[in-house]
Amino acid sequence: MSQLAPEIVPLDATDLLPFVPTAADRRSFRTLGHAHLDDLWDTGFRDRLADEARERRTHARVPDAGPRTPVEGRRRVRKPTPAATGPLLSRLHVSMTGVARTLSGRLLVPSFSSYGYYEGDDEVLLHLDTADCDVTLLTTALGRVGPLHLRPELRGRAMAELGRLEDDVTWDRHGGVQVDYPRLGLTALAGNTVPHNRPGRPITEPSAVAALCYRALF
């Protein structure tokens, strides 16, 4: 995952549809920890994002840093998710800063953006995003992945506790609040306070989720 370069400029107005989070969007994010932001762009921009995700796949590497759910035994063999970034994604990242600020009511700055790639299955272990993700904006950039399962009832749990749940064969990985990413917009998530996972299912085509992270200055 690459840090944002200061010279990156926002997208042109013609790339994105006019959008301001509504009062309902803001209330959902602040009380539930997530909001569904649809119709931010058209199918042409969606296809451009998919093209870049596909092209950048050969450059994907497993990040040196990031959430690492401490699990034991068979859960530990879960393959890591390689990531890459690209100029279109970086410009989208900058362009969505105002949306993230309005949604959260906080002074946010872009921290990093990436495509996370999945092959074979789309599993994501229960985790919290890094401290740089006070707001995380997510969309499916390539292929198709299943819904993210948000676990607001686990707010306040440390990563070690989340790892113990993953190790527990009786824990319901399919519970929580299921959220599908919009293809013409973003799911907004309080990523470093609301634990989340994806139980995992087989996928037959390379898939990628685009993540845009923002951190609060204070």
Disulfide bonds with the S-S distance in Angstrom:
Cys133-Cys213 2.22
